[in-house]
Structures are given as structure tokens and as C-alpha cells.
Amino acid sequence: MALSGPVVDDDLRRLRDALVNTGLRQVLLHQSPGGDARTGQRLGQEIRQAGLNTLISGRCASACGDMFLGGVERRLSDGMPVRGNRLLLHGAWDPATGRTRPDLAPGLATHVRRMTDGKFPDALIEATVNSALSQDFMEFAITPRMRRTPFPRGVFQCLVGADQQRQCKELAGHSALSTGVVTHAEIVTLGLELRNKLASLRTPP
């Protein structure tokens, strides 16, 4: 099953229908800017309960990341160039104010801990779910080099300053693998028909 674009309530129905009517084993998440935080978490939980694997193709942000974490096995795919594969996680936020909602932070923290089997460090969880602004996020670079580097790397904290400019700093000693965000560094090769279909989709903002 391939899902692309914003995460919306109706995605729950689509997933449940696919589980009933097909021999679904994997969910491919392609170029998603995120969406409803609670829906993303519920989708991630249902993906885990169904024993499905998840793949990333391109950017997977916010609620998409919550879905991706639900996969029993979590990998990247060759649906996009390798450098375009990245996962962005941040706190749930209110579109009316542009600020994160502290009341939703504990539930999101529990979701991240559970889905990564406790590998995601508590300090990183707190920084992730309690981000001050909707534009603040943790970025996880997902490439095959994750396993080949001598020290874990590829996790960045990106914050918007008073000047409205975003600054990203790498957090030493962490990677998408070491934090449990992905379970394998290998690239999954997609079929030509699916790759062509993904290439034809409009890239969301």
C-alpha cells in the first residue's frame, strides 16, 4: 500500500479496508508533509498491531513519521534519490496559533518510546515532543551510510530563532538506527511500475 500527501482521517479507513481485502504486508510512505497528529499515531498503532513493515520514499514529516514508526521493520526505499529520504519529527501543534500543544506531548512521547522499543533516548524525546514552534523539528537523515559510519550521526535539531531563520545542529552520537527510528539500513528496491507512479505524483508543499 502506498500513501502520499497529507495525513487525514480517511487514511484510517483506507488502511483498514486494505487489511481486510488484501494480503497487505508493507506500507510505503511517499513525500508526506504530515497532517493530523492523532491520526498519525493511530495509524502507526494499527500498522504495528497488524505486523506490517513500513518504507519511506522521500520526505516523511510529523504525522507521517508517527505512522512510519509503527512498522515492525522500517526501511528506506529507492522511490526517491537517497539524499531526499528524511524523517522529520516534532510536537503536535495547533494550526490556529502555530504553537505546539503541551497537552498532546505525553501521548506522543509514549508513542515514540513504544514504537522504537525504548531505543529513542528520553532527552531526544523531550526535545522532540516539546518543540516550541510548528517549524521546529528533529531531522533524521536516512541513508545506507548509517551503518558504515564509525560513529552514529545524521540526527539534527532544527529550531527557528527570533530572526525567523531556522538553524540546524547535528546531535553527536545519534543516528536513525541507534535511536530505533529505522530497523535496517538497506534500501528496498521498488518495481518499475510503482516508481513511475510515484514520479507522477505532485510533490506536496
Helices and strands as residue ranges (DSSP letters): E 2-4, H 10-21, E 26-32, H 37-49, E 53-61, H 63-68, E 74-77, G 82-84, E 86-89, E 93-94, E 99-100, G 102-104, H 105-115, H 122-129, E 137-141, G 144-147, E 155-160, E 166-170, E 187-188, H 192-200
